[in-house]
Structures are given as C-alpha cells and as structure tokens.
C-alpha cells in the first residue's frame, strides 16, 4: 500500500518544477508541502558530462560500504527511496524547495563515497558556524537552509580562497564584497568574517530572489553572476531552472550547483541516515565583541584574555596581520562570551604600555647583499615587530628582489622611516676602511634631514675614534612607546645594570618615569663575536642579558625560529662589546 501511495504522489508531482512552483512565494515564507517536493528523472536536463557520470554509476553504484564508516547505509538510492524521502514529516524540515532527481541522487552518492572524507570535514566544521549563520538568515527573513550554500562554496572554511580570487565562507570576490559592505585592505579582509560575510550574503541573496522570484535561480546567480542568469532566462523565456539547464546555456559548475546544494542539505539534515553518525562536531562559536585600541598586537590581546593565540585567530580570521588595524581605533575583536571585560581591558592597557605601537608601515625592497639581521638593525626593530606587519603565521625569510613591510611606530614620521629605507647598503668592513683612526669621523649629515641630524645628536652618537671617551647623561625621562630594552640600546647600557641602578624588579617602565643612567666613562666598544655553549638552566633571555645583546638579534644570528635552547647547544654571539 505504501508503494502504491508513493507512486500516485510521484505522478502528481512529476510536472512540478522547482522554481515554477515557488515563483510567487515571498522571502522567508516556508513553502507548502507540495511546493517543496518534486521529482524529475530526466537525465537530459544536465550536462553531457554529468549525464555520463550519472548513467555510468546509476546501475551499479551503491551507498553500502564495506567498512564501519558506512554502517547504517543499506541500499543504493533508487526511485523507491523517494517513498521514504517524501514523507511529510521529513520534508517539513526544509524551508527551500527540494527536487529529488538523478543529478541530486548522483551528488548524494558523490558526497557519501568519493568525497566522503571531505564532506565529513564540512559536517565537522558546520556546527561551529551554522547556528550563527542561521540566526542571521532568520533575522533577514530568508530560508535558513540557504546556509548550505556556504557548505558547498567553502565547506565552512573562512580562509578558503578560490582561483577566481573569491574568499571566505561565502566566497565573495572583491567587487561584490565591497558592494555589500565588506572591507578589504592590508590589515583586514571581512569576507573571512563569518558574521559580517553572512550578513552580506543575505543581502545579496535577497536581491537575487527579488530579481528572479526563484531560489534556484537566485543560487545560480550567486554562483555565476546575476547577468549570466538573466541572459539565460531571457534567451529561453522561462524562469524554471531545470528547464534552462537542458540547453547548457549556463556553465557546468552552475548547472551542478543546485543539485549539490540540495544533496548537501539532504545529507546534513540527517547525517546518520547517510553514514556520518560518528562525526565529532566542533562546538558552536560563541563570543563577545570587545573594543581594543588601534594597532593592538594579537599576542597582547590573547594574553590579556587568557586564551591561546590560535583560538583568537580562529574567532577573528578577518585580521590578516599580527595587530588590529592601526588606523581603526576601538576595533571590535571576538573574545570568549563569558570574559570579564573590565579585567581584560586593564590587562591589555598594562601590556600595551610596555610596547611600541605600530602606526603604519613602509615597504622595503630587499637588495642583493641584505640579510634579515641587517634589515632589523637598519630599521632598529625586532624580529617580532617586523613579523607584526607581514605574515604573522609564517617564518620571515628574505631573498633579493622581494618586498617586505617595515613597521612605522607612533612618533616616527614617514620621512624618518623612508630615510632609513633609502640608506645605502654597505658592508661593515667597507665602512671601517673609510674611517680614519687618527681623527673623529662624524656621520655624513648631507644625506639626512635636519630632523634626523637633530635626532642623532640627541642620541649621543659615538665618535669612530677608538681612544675617545664618552660621558653619559645622568638620567632619562621615559617617552611614550619606549621600553627598558630600547632605552638600554639607546645609551649602550646593559639592561641588567639599568634595572639595578633604578631598583626595578622587572622591565616595566611608563611615560614620564625618571631613570638613573648611572654616569660612567668608558672607551668606545668594538664589535666582537664569540661562541657560547648553552649551560643547564640557561634561557635565550638570560643569555641575551648576559652579553647585552637584543634577543631578536641573537635569534636572527643563529637562525632560531623560537626561543628554545638546550644544554651544550652552540650559539653565535655577534656584536658584543670588547
């Protein structure tokens, strides 16, 4: 009796076309049962390639697997499965029209066999994003099942990037993303933001539905562009997607886009039925939006929030560098939903007071004789500071001809930064040959601006005469952005000595703080190098303090990726005083 009933239902629905039955349905309206279910067995409606694949696999392809992963799948998807699938209790779970035809059956088989592992990863990630995305779709009055467009577009991967330069979970190209309010610049790419990109996607899909009056054509327009779908509708005089598909006017990708969407929705709605019962899903994303100062390092934000840096990056994939945009004050970052906002803000304020704040960047083209250590020295920056404005997740490697970004800090003018970039590259030995041992050789200020020359004077530039002695200042007033390390380097005083002279328990300093520099007379140091054998209990930081060498310089001299050292390890100490 059940099969007879199914036969009559199929016969009554045979002429129903997905879009033709829904053309008058408003946005967000859940369509009636009859409008949601349709069948079409006409393989000729699809491309020759798809037809061949369907025909080749239709007769002998079974979803039944030979291993435990496919447990629960007992038979191939044939027409008699429709009797089960078209039950009202099943289909009322959908709020987009569902057509069950050969193309849809093919992609169900495809996702559960050949692409089983890939689709499993999609399902795993889906629970992380779907609640957020469905909530936004519902707020905008759109069918919530349109969320599966993001599944077939990117597999819910916010960092997905296509050959067509589409990006993010909804795969926006630059132009379309900008049209719907997504910012893309050197610092951020909001196409990767799961919340903002979903809002943009709902606006775009709503415009497409209003244009075509059909969710299938709206989805097709989303995939290939509304102009291409518009031309196909005008050419063939119909807004029935399945009818248009017969003529192969639309690209193959677009012709298969709708069957993929339907197949993905059917499986994701009931994954256990299709053998995905063992999936361990990610927990849904939950967050609080908290404003932070411009140019806040992500490391400092993560530390202030007591979370891993990786977790911070996962919830804020739109941030491309190691800092929040330096030109956007009060930038909102996503942090754990139950975070103590006041405590976080206090922690961040304390950490930022000890660091130099990035204002922007300049570009520098690497020259033939440049080294990473040399570039860091030229621009007076650390490895970590340089990494902030490049690719924070990648190790910095340079080669001749490449262009790297150099951070520009608050208080540093563009002219000053540019001057350093334009400074001629010269080996140390050549520079030493040009200096006279009998006379005090001053820096050639002809290549400097008046401001730079003044700056050099204030920093007590040491004469090149080896016998010349220098008298240090007796105190220093800490300026905004300075650290104990930078002050140590400025006056050539070992940081431990500086700490001891001022009874400091740590390296924290604050603006307008008066530091005793402990007046001293010394001979001009000369550059030396030696090998240090790491002893048990030593750290890279303690070795750096021992020799008065900046830790970033020590790391660069030894090609270290991190601060890990071990006993009996040989370290090259370059630039110590002799």
N, C-alpha and C positions, 0 to 999 in steps of 0.2 A: 504494500500500500504506500509506503514511504517513497519508493522509487517512482511509482505512478504519479504521486503528488509532485515530486521533483520534476518529472517530465513535463507536466502541464504548466508548472511555474516557468520552466525554461522556455517553453514555447511561447508563453505570454510575454516574456522579456526579450525574445530574440531580436526584435526590431528596435529595442531601446538602445540608443547611442548615448554614451556617457555625457557629452555636452548638450546634445539635443534635448535630453530630458531635464537639464538643470539650467537652461538658459535664463529663466525668469526667477531663479532663486536669489535672494538677496545675500549680501556678505554676512557671514556668521550664522545664517539660518541653517539649522540642522534639517537636512532634506528628508522627505518621507521615505519609508522603506522601499517602495517601488522605484523611486528615483535613485537609490543608492546601489541597486544590484542590476547588473546587466551582463549578458554573455555574448560573445562573438567568437565563433570558431573559424572565421575566415583568415587563414594564414596569409592570403594575398594582400591583406591590409598593411603588411610590414615590408621592410626592405628585403631584397633578394637574399642578402647575407643572413638576416635574422630568420627568414623563411627556411633557408637551407639548414641552419643550425637547429631550428625547431623540428623540422621534418626528420633530420638525422637522429635526433635524440628522443623524439616523441614516443617511438615504438618500443624502445628497449631501455630507456633511462629510468631508473628507479631511485627514489629518495632513500630507500632502505640501505643502511650502511652495513659494513662488515665489522665495525668496531664499536666500542662502547659510546663513542661520541655521538653516534647517530641512533642511540637507543630511543625508542618511542616512535620512530618512523617506520611504519609497517607496510606501506604500499606507495606506488607511484601516484602522482597527481594526474588522474584521468577524469573524464567527464562525470563519473559517478561521485567524485569527491565534491562536486558542486552542490549536491543534495545536502551535504553537511555544512558547507560554507555559506549557503544562502539562508540558513535558519535565521529567523528574525532576531533571536537573542544574540547571535554572533554579529550580525551586520549593524545592529543598532549601536555598536561600539564605535563605528566610523562616522565622521562628520564631513568626509569628502566622498564623492561618487566612486563606487568600486565596480569595475568591469573585470570579469574573470574570463580571459580568452587565452589563446595559445601563447601569445607573447608574454602575458603575465605568468602563465604556468612555466614557461621557459626560464624566466628570471627567478622564480621561486626555486626551481631546480639549480640554477646557476649559483645563487647565494647560499644554498644549503649543501653544495658539493664542491665545485671548483673554487669558489670564493668563500668557503666555509670559515676559514681562519680569519680572513679579512672582515667578514660580516660579524663574526664573533667579537672582534675588537671594536667594531662600530657599536654593537649592543652594550659592550662593557662601558664604553665612554658615554653612551646615550643617557643613562640615568643621572650622570653628573650635570648635564645641560638641559635635558628635556623639561623638568619642572619649571625652570626659569623661563625657557622659551615658550612653553605652552601658556604660561601665565600672561606673557606679553601678547601672544596671539589672541588670547581670550579678551584682554583689555581693549585690543584694537578691533574686536568684532569679527575676527577671521576664524575659519575652521582650525582647531588645534592640531589636527592630523597633518597640516601643512608643515609641521615640524620635521617630517620625514624627507622633505626637500633638502634640509641641511644634512641629513644622513647620507643621501646619495650624492650630494655635492662635495662633501668633505669628510664623511664619516665622523662628524662632530670634532674635527681636529682644527683648533683655532689658528694653527700655524701652517695649515695646508696652503700651498702655492702652486698654481697651475701654469702650464706653458703659455697660456694666454694672459698671464700676469694677474689672474684673479686670486684673491686672498681671503682667508678667514673661513669660519664655519659655513657662511652663506655664499662664499666665493664671489665677492664683489670685485669688479675691475675698478681702477682708479676713478674713471669718469663717472660711472654710475654711483659709486660710493659717495663721491663728492656731491652729486645731485641730491642725495638723500641724507646729507648732513654728516658724513663720516670724514673726520680729519685724518690726513695722511701727510706726515712730514718726517724730518730726520729723526725726531725723538719718539713719535708715537705712530701707530697705524691702527685706527679704531675699527677697521674691517676685521681685526682679530679679537675685538672686544665682544664676548658672547651676548652681553646685554644690549649695547648700542647697535651692533650689527643686526640683531634680531628686530629691533625697533625699525631700522632702515628697511629690512626685508619685508616687514608687514606693510609699510607704506608703499613699497614698490609693487608688491603682490596685489594690494588693494587697487592701485592704479591700473594694473593689467586686467584685473577682473572687471573693473568698470568699463574698460575698453572692449573686452571680448565677451563678457557675460558668461564665462565658462571657465571653471577651474583648470581643466585640462589645457586649454589654450593659454590661460594665464601662466601656468607652469612651463609650457612650451616657450612662451615669450620670455620668461625668466631665464631659460636656458640659452636660447639662441638670439634673443633680442626681439622687441615688440614689432619692429619694422618688418622683419623677415616673416613673422607670423601673419602680420597684417596683409602683406602681399599675397601670401598663400590663401588666405580667406577670400580676398578679392578675386584672385585668379580662378578659384574653384567654386565660388559662390555659395559657400557653406561655412558654418562655424562648428561643424562636427569634426572633432579631432580625428576620430577613427576613419572618417571619410577622406579627409585631407591626406592622411598617412598613405592611402592607396596610391597616390600619384607621385610619391617620392620627391615632393617639392621641398620639404624640409630636410635638413641634414640628418644623417643616420643617427647621430648622437641624440638629436631632439626627438626623432621618431621612437627611439627606445627609452627616452627619458620618462614618459608617463607609465609604461609597463614596469619600469624599475621602481618608480615611486609607489605604485600600487602593491607590487611584490614586497617591497621593504616594509610598507605599512602592515600588510597581512602577517608577515613573519614577526615583526616587532610587537604586534598586539598579542600574539600568542606564541612566544618563542619555544616553549616546551613542546608544543604540537609539532614543531619542525626540528626538534633535536637539540635545542640550545638550552636545555634545562640546567646544565652545570655551570653557566656563566656566573662569575663573581663580579657584580656590578660595582662601579665607583659610587661613593656616597654623593648625593646631590649637593651642588655648590650652594653655600650659604655665606653671606658676607655682610659687612657693614662698610659704608662709604665714609672715609675719613680724609679730611683735607690736610695736605702737607705743604711746607714751603717749597718754592721753586728750586729746582736743581737738587732735590734731596736724594742722596745715594740710596739705592735699594738695600745695600748691606746694612746701612744705619736703620732703615725702616724695619727690616726683618728683625734686627737685634732688639729694637725698641718694642716690637710686638711679640717677642719671644717665640718666633716661628722660623722655620728653615727658609733660606733664600729661595730654594727650589719651589717651596709651597707658595711663596709670594709671587714668583714668576708665573706659576700655573694659574693663579687667580687674576693676574694682571698681564696677560700675554700681549696686550697692545703696546706696552712700554718696550721700545726697541733697544735702548741703551742701559747703562748701569745707573742712571739717575732719572728722576722725573723731569719733565720739560723745564729747562731753566728760564724760559720766557712765560711760564704759566704758574703764577702764584696760587696757592690754595688748590692745587691739583688733587682730585679725589682718587685715592687708591682703595682697592678692595682688601679688607682685612677680616680676620675671624669675626663672626657676627656677635660673639659674646665678649669682645675685647673691652677692657677698661679704657675708654677714650682719653680721659684726663691723664691717667698714668702713662699711656702711650705718648701723648703729646709732650709730657715732661721729660720722658726718656729721650725722645728724639731731639728735643731742644738741647739737652745736655751733650748729646753726641755731636750734633751739628756745630756746637760752639768750638769744638776741637778740630775742625776740619776746614780746609779751604773750599769755598763754594764755587762751583762751576757756573760761569755766566754765559758761556757760549763756546765756540771752537773756531779754529782756523785749520786749513788744510795744508799739508806739507808733502811735497813730492820727494820720495826717497832717492838720494843720489848714490852713485856707484860705490863710494867709499864709506857710506853711512853704516853704522851699526845701531842696534836698538839701545845699547848702553850710551852711545854717543848722542843719540837723539834725546834721550831722557836728560842727559847732562846739559845739552844745549838749551833746552826749554825749562830746565830746573823743575822737573816734575818726577813723580814716582811712577813705577810700572802700573800700580793700581789706579792712579789718577788718569793715566793715558787710556787705560782699558775702559774707564767710565764712558768715554765718548766714542769708542769704537764698537767692537762686538764683545760684550761682556762674557758671553758663554764660550768664546774661542780664545785660544792662546795667541798672543801677539807675535806675529812673525813678519819680518820685513824683507823686501827684496827691491833691487834697483828699479825705479820707474813707477812703483806703486804709490798711491796717495793715501796717507793716513791722516786722521783727525787729531789735533792737538788741543787740549782743554785751555780755555781762557777763563781766568778767575776774576772774581769781583775785585775791583781796584786796579785791574790791569786793563789798559786801553788797547784797542785794536791795533794802534800804531806800534805799541811796545811789542805785542805778540808777533806782528808781522815782521818787525825788525829782526827778531830772533830767527824767524824762518828764512829771511833773506841773507843772514850772516854767512859769509863764505865758509865752506867746509875745508878745514886744513888739518893735516896730521899734526900731532903734538911735537914730534921731532922737528918738523919744518919750522914751527913757531919758535922753538928753543934756539934754533940756528940763527934766527933773525934777531934775537935779543942780545944785548951787549952785557958782558959780565962786569964791566967797569962802570957803567952808567945806569941810573934808574930809568928804565924804559916804561913809559906810560902808554896806555891803550890809545889807539888812534881814534880820537873823538870825531874825526871828519865823517865817519860813516854812521855816526849816531845823531839822534835828535837831541835838542837841548834838554829835554826831559830825561832822556836816557843817561846823558852825561851827568846830570844832577843826581840821578839815582845811583850811579856808580860811585860818585863822591860820598854820598851818604852811607853807602855800604862799606866805606873804608877799603877801597881797592888796594891790595898789597903790591908794592913795587916788586919788579922782577929782579932786583939786585939781591943776591943771596945773603950778603952781610947786613942788609938793612933790618933794623928792628922796628916793631910797631907797638904803639901804645893803644890799648883797647879802651872803649868807653866804659865808664864805671857802672852804668845802669841802662836799661832799655824799657820803654813803655810799650807793652803789647798792643799791637794793632789788630783790628778785626780781620779774621781769616788766618792769622799767624798761629803756628803750633810751636811747641818746645823744640821739635826737630828742625823746623825751618829757621828758628832763631839760633839754634846751635850751629847750623850750617852757615848762617849769615856771618857770625863772628868767629867761626873756626874754633869754638869751644866745645870740648867733649860734652855730650849731653848728660853724662853722669856727674861731671863736675858742675855743670849748670844747675842740675837738680839739687846737688849737695849744698851749693852756695846759697840757695834760696829755701832750704829746708822743705823741699817738695817731696811728698810721698809717692806721687805719680807724675805723669806728663801733662796733666791738665793745666791749661792757662786760660785766661779770659781777657777780653779787651780792657785797656787802661791799667792792667796789672803791672806793677813796677818790679822788674827783675834785676838783681845784683849780678853784674857780669864779672866781678872779682878782677880788678885791674891787674894786668900782667904784662910782662915784657918778654918777648920770645924772638927767636930767629925765624926767618921765613922758612916754612916747611918745604921740603922737596918730596915729590911723588915717588913712592916705592911700592913694590909688590912682594908678597911672600905667600907661602903655602901654610895653611892652618890645618892641623889634624884635629878633627872633632873629638872631644872628650866626653865620657859618660856624664849625662846630666846637662850638657850644653844645648842651647837652642840657637836658632838663627838670630833671634833678637839679642840674646846675651853676647853672641859673637860680634854682632853689629855694634853694640855698645862698647865692647872691649877695644875694638880698633877705631871707633869713632867713624864708622862707615855707614851711610844710609842703607837700610835693609833692602830697599828696592835695587840699589846699585849692586849690593852683594849678591842678590838673587840673579840679576842680569849677567854679572860677571861669570857666574857658574851655570848659567842656563837652567836654573831651577824653575819648575812650574809652580811650586808651592814653598812653604816654609819648613818642610820636613827635612831633618838631617839625622844622621845616625853615627854612633861611635866609629872612629877610625876613618871616617869619610874625609877626603881631602878637599879643602876649599881654597880657591884662589882669592887672596886679599889684594885688591888693586886700589891704589890711591891713598895708602896710609902715609902718615907723616914720618919723615926721617930726619 
